[in-house]
Amino acid sequence: MTSVRRRCLGALVLCLWFGAAVVAQETVVAPDDVVEEQIIYSPGWPLRVRAYVYTPPGEGPFPLLIWNHGGAMGVLGYTRVMCRAWAARGYVVGASEFRGQGRSSGVRVIRGKEADDVLALIDVLCERDTVDARRLFMIGHSFGGGVTLHTCTRTNRLCAAVAASAWTDLANWGKRRPQLDNSTSLLARFLHRHSPITHMEDLGCPLLIVHGRKDPTVGFLQAELLAERLDELGKPFETMWLDDAQHGTPQRPDVTQRILAFFAAHDPGPTS
């Protein structure tokens, strides 16, 4: 890596945080009665990661939905809109900005390390009385789809997960992008090791793969390769191929309805 950007929040160098403790919090009540919070938590010293949390009105406890955003700029406005919409459907929604993105500290990486941020956020939110820790779900889009896949191979706590327009095989993707030329065996091994598809034997929950056949950003082949691998391994998964869709799949009404049905089929139901 020729250049590294490090971003810090507050007096990071003066403090030590261990575990996944929340170290700062700001709360706003939205007009639709969904409560939006911005929290800063630590997946481990010295990181401070910002996350957005949305809580629906009512007593709960509610199922928890982790939303893993696309892109590498943190949680942007359109992600916050979608998180709020899912909270209005009865989920507590958490969206990590990931290390090195937005206003989080650390270095931006594409090696599955963001899964550490996601798992730590799950631990933080499952401590809340408003969250039913038995009912955990996840949606990831694009970059966040890859993060979702990595996370699903590192825990069996999730009831179900959705990977939408997700990168799955970095080595194959690199063949189509000059900046990721994988002609050297060292780089090829690196890309293979850090690709979600390499670790699918450890998939810990049912998966719904959503992808547009006309996606110019993350080619449809990425989804096909993942589906083939899961089929070889005998893992539980479903697919939703969108003939007319490009990269922005999660906001489509038909995709939302399919996800809701998928989650309902794997939801153990409220704690009695």
N, C-alpha and C positions, 0 to 999 in steps of 0.2 A: 504494500500500500504506500503510495507516494506522499499522501498527505492525510492527516488525521485531524478532525475537528473535535475538540472536547468542550462540552458545555456543562456548566455547574449551576446549581441553584442554591442561593444563600451562602452561608459560611460553611460549605461542605468540608473544607480542609480542617475546620476546627472541631468537627463532631464525628463520632463513630456510631453507626447503626448496624445492628446485627439482626438477622432474621428478616421478616416481612412486615415490620411494624409500620403503622401509619405515622408520619412525622409532621404532616400539615394537612389542613382541611378547610375548604370553603364551600358553603351551601347556598344554593339559590332555589327558590320555589317558582316553577314555571307557571304560566297562565292555565295550563291544562292539569294542574295539580301534580304533575310529575316533578319530583324533586331532583335537581341536578347538583352534584357535588364535584369539586375538584380536590383530589387527595394526592398527597405525595407519600409514597411508601418505599421501602428498601428491600429489594430481593437479596441483599447482602452488601456489607460494606465494600466499597465506599459509594455505591450507587444510590441515587435518589430518582425514582421514576414517577412521573405524573400520570394519573389516571382520572377518567371521568366516570362517575357513577350516577345512575338514574334509578330512582325508586318510585314505583307507582303509588297512587293513593290507596289507603286501606291498611289493615292491620298486618296482613301477611300471616305466616311467612310465605314468600314467593319463590318460585324457581329462579335460579341464577343463569343468566345468559352472558357469556363473555363474547364481546365483539372485537375481532382483530382487524384493524383497519388496513386499507391498501396504501400504497405509496410509502415514501420515506420522510414525510414532513410532519409526522405526528397526527393527532386527532384533529381533523379539519371540520369545517362547518357542516358539510354534507354528512359526515359520519355522525356528528352529534344529532342531526335531524333523524337519522335512521335509528340511532340508539333510543332517542326519546319515543319514537313510534313503537319500538318493541317494548319499552317500559309501559306504555299505554295499553299494551296487550296483556299486561300482568306479570312481567318479568322484572326483577332487579337486573340492570344491565351494567356491566363494567367494561371499559375500554382503556387499555393501557396505551400510552404513547410509545412505549418501548425505549430502551436505552439508546442514547445518542440521537433521539428524535424529539421534535417539538421543544419543550422546556425540561426534558429529562437529561440527567447527567450521563456520562459514559460515552462509549464509542459505538457508532452505528456499524453493525455487522450483519452478515447473512450466513450464519453458521449454526442456526438453531438456538443461539443464546437467548433470543427473545422469548423462547419457551420458558426460560427461567423466570422472566418478568411476568408471564401469564400465570404460571403455577403459583408464584408468590401472591399475585392479586387474588387468585381463587382462595388462598388461605386467609387473606385479610378479610374478604367479603363473607366467607363462610362463618366468620366469628359473629356476624350480625344477627340479631334476633329476627330481622325482616327476611332473612334468606333461609330457605330449606336446602340444607347441604346435601340432601339426597337427590335433588333434582337439578343437575348441572348440565348445561348445554353450551354449545360454542358455534359461532359463525365467523369465518374468515374470508376476506376478499383479496385477490391478487397477492401482494406481498403477505398480507395477513392470512391468506389461504395457506401459504407455505408454513407460516408460523403455527396455524391451526394443526396442520398435519404433523409437524414436529411435536407439538404438545400432546397430540393424541397417541403418540408412540411412547410417551413417558409417564402416562397415568391411566388408570382404569376407573377413575372417579366419574368420568363424563357419561351421561346417558346416551347422548348422540351429538354429532358434529356435522357441520356443513363446510365444504371447501368450494368456494365460488371463484372461478377464473384464476385458479391457483397455479403457481409454479410448483412443479413436482420433481423434475429431473434436470438439475443444473447442467450436467454434462451434455445432455441432448439439446437443451436450450442454447448453450454456448456455441454449438455448431452453427447456429443461425445468427449469431451476434459477434462481429469482429472483436469487440472489446472484451469478450469472454472466450477468445480463441483457446481451445483446449487441446491444441496440437501436442503440447508437451505432456509426457506421462505423469510428471509431478502434479501439474495443474489438473489433469484428468482425474487423478486419484483424489485430489482435494475436492473437486466438484462432486464426484461420486460419493465421497464420505459424508458430505454435508447436504446431500439431496434428501428430501423427505422420502422419496420412493425407495431409497436404500434400506429404510428402517420399518417398512410396512409390516413385517412379521410381528412387530410389537404393537400393532394398532389395538387400542384398548376400548373401542366403542364402535357402534354402527356409524357409517359415514354416508353422507349424501354429496355427490360430486355434481356441481352445476357449472356448465361451461357453454359459451357461445361458439358455434362453428366458424363464425367470421371474426373471431377475436384477433386483432392485429398486434396486441401487446404481449399476451401470453397465448401462444398458438394452441389450437384445439388438440394437437398431438399430445400436449402435456397431460390433458385429462384422459385421453385414450390410453396412454402408457400407464397411468395410475390405475385405471380400471382393469387393464390386462393383468397388472401385477397383483391386485387384490383378488381377482378371480383365480389366479394361479395359487394364491395362498389360502383360498377358501374363506376370506374375511367377509363379514356382513357389510354390504354397501348397496347403494342405489345410485342411479344416474339420471340427470335431467339435461339432455342435450337441446340447445336452443338454436334452431336452424337460422334464424334471422338476427341473432344477437351478436354484439361485439364484446367489449370488455366490461361494461357497466351492468352486470346482471342482478345484483342483490335487490335493487330498488324496484324491479318489475313486479307488478301485482301477482302474476302467475307464479313467479318464483317464491314470493312471500307465502302464498297459499300452500305451495308444495312443502315448504319448510315447516309451516305450522302443522301440517298433517304428519310429516316425518317426525317431528318432536312429539306430537301427541301419541304416536304409535310406540314410542320408547319412553314415555313418561311414567314413572312408577306411581304417580299421583300424590296428593297431599298427605302429609303425616297425620294419622288419625289421632 
